[in-house]
Structures are given as C-alpha cells and as structure tokens.
C-alpha cells in the first residue's frame, strides 16, 4: 500500500430516531443559552415550533436562508444574530440553511448545531460556497465546520420523494468525486463506497414507500458518509461545474447535481476508468456514467438541465466560466469537452 495522509474533520454526531430531543442538552453542553434558529421560508413554521420547544434557550428565528448562500442574506442574518444577543446558531434543514449557518460562523466564530432534514451532506464539511454578484466562490476553514450534527430519520419522512431523490443524488456526487480526488486515500475511498452503497439501496425503497423509516435511516447514514468524504478531499470537475451553473445562473442546487452527475462522471471516467470501476460495478453497468444515469432515470429524477429552466443560449457562457481557472481533474478540463458535456446535460441524453 502506498503512503497517504488522512485528516478527519471533528464533529459530534447524534444519530437515531428521536435524537432531536437532545438539542437543548447540546446547546448547554457547548456552553450556550441563546440559540438563533435558522431555516428557509418553507421551513419557518418548523423552526418556530422548534424555538418554542426550546423555551428560553431560543433567541429567535431567522427564516430567510436561500440557495447558494447570497452574501446579502448572510449579512442580514448576522445583524439578526447580534440584535437577538444570540450565542450560537441551530440550522434546521438542508444545504441552504446549513450554508447560512456556516457563513455566519465564518464571520463571527459562533458555534453551530445542525439538524439535517435532507441528504445534502454539507453539514459535515468544512466547505462554504457563497454567491456575490452572480459569482459563486468556495472557501474552506475549521471555523466553517459544525460542532454538532443531529440526524433524526423521523424528520426526513416528510421530505417529498422528488426532493429525497435529488438530495440523495447530490450526496452520491460527493462520494463519486472523492474516488478520483487528487488527495484521496484508502479511508475516504472506503467511506465513499459505503455511502454510495447505502444510498443505492435506500433511494428506490423511499420512492416505493416514502415513510419507510429503515430506508430513511439508511439514506441519512449514506449521506453522512458521502458528505464526510467531501470534507476530507479536494473537489474537481463535478462540483466546479455545479457551482458555476448553480451560482451564476440561479439553478436549483440538488437538481443541478442530479442532472450533471452522470455526465461529469462519464467525462472524467476517460481519465479514471480504474478508480470509477467500483461505481460501475455497484450499479451493474458497463460504465459509471451510464450506471448513474440509468439509476437516476429509474428513480424519476430530472435528467436534463433544460427541464430545470437552463437555457441553451447559456451553454457557451457556462462553458467559459467553468474553464476560467485551471483545477485538477483526472481528464483535463478542456473548453470543447466541457461545452459538449453541458450540451448533453442540457438535452438529457444518456452518456456514451
């Protein structure tokens, strides 16, 4: 075995049905007494209910989290944090809310507790993607990592099937890219394959029976592993392209990941066939890209960028943005290849 370096991201994980009941205890354990509850407008009622259950431990609710973590929303949240005399944040939800909590912590160093209600996986990464002026940038840092993450499968039973599918495919994208990351190691690869396997079993079961608590638990377990490996390795083509198309063209985050994953995998596979062979085998396919496409299709996931509202006229601009700054990928990132990739994703055609 060749030499490698492994650095785990420290986080306290509370996993299991009913684990959300430990929130008040966690706030106190971290030495805090006034938590600002964060949520999207869609989950405002849930956030207010959670705040009521905490009593005096809740400093208030800020329910304006939105996709791609716009800086202007973050600054409003920081002002609300100060006005409420809060001393920590509780992020209730998925990637949008978790991103807002990270952005606040990056600016004032506050502790974060996350109650994950989707399969995004970003709750266990030290990565923050922010959008300002139509451009999405990514930063890493120890202050971005949450102190505690609570995974309560019961909270995901109400997640609509369509959102469950795209969120799960988003998590799978983390693991697929981790398998060919330049700083991968045997531990991250093992976790990535375990996470992919868990979601491979869980998502079809959720489509068939949305309130299957065993499947919901397995999906959360898989998303935790997939998110964890994303936080330990470098990102490459897939995440770069998703950030470009999502942040610059205001596309839905999870759905964009779901559509692009088979195409970015097929593109990269030409330079990393051996590294991605386990993915092809997992899906019983001749290649990882086609296996992921067929799996997404079987779940009823969106298959084209066009179906998400992305315009054909924007393909050229997206290609230019995606190739502006050179970055590692097993198959070099070249303008013509990326343009073809995006066009195929726009059309929704099955990868070669």
PyMOL commands that set and color helices and strands:
alter all, ss='L'
color gray80, all
select helices_A, chain A and resi 19-29+41-57+71-83+95-108+122-124+142-144+153-156+161-179+186-208+213-230+237-249+253-269+273-282+288-298+306-308+312-322+335-347
alter helices_A, ss='H'
color red, helices_A
select strands_A, chain A and resi 12-15+35-40+58-65+88-93+111-116+127-132+135-140+148-151
alter strands_A, ss='S'
color yellow, strands_A
deselect
rebuild
show_as cartoon
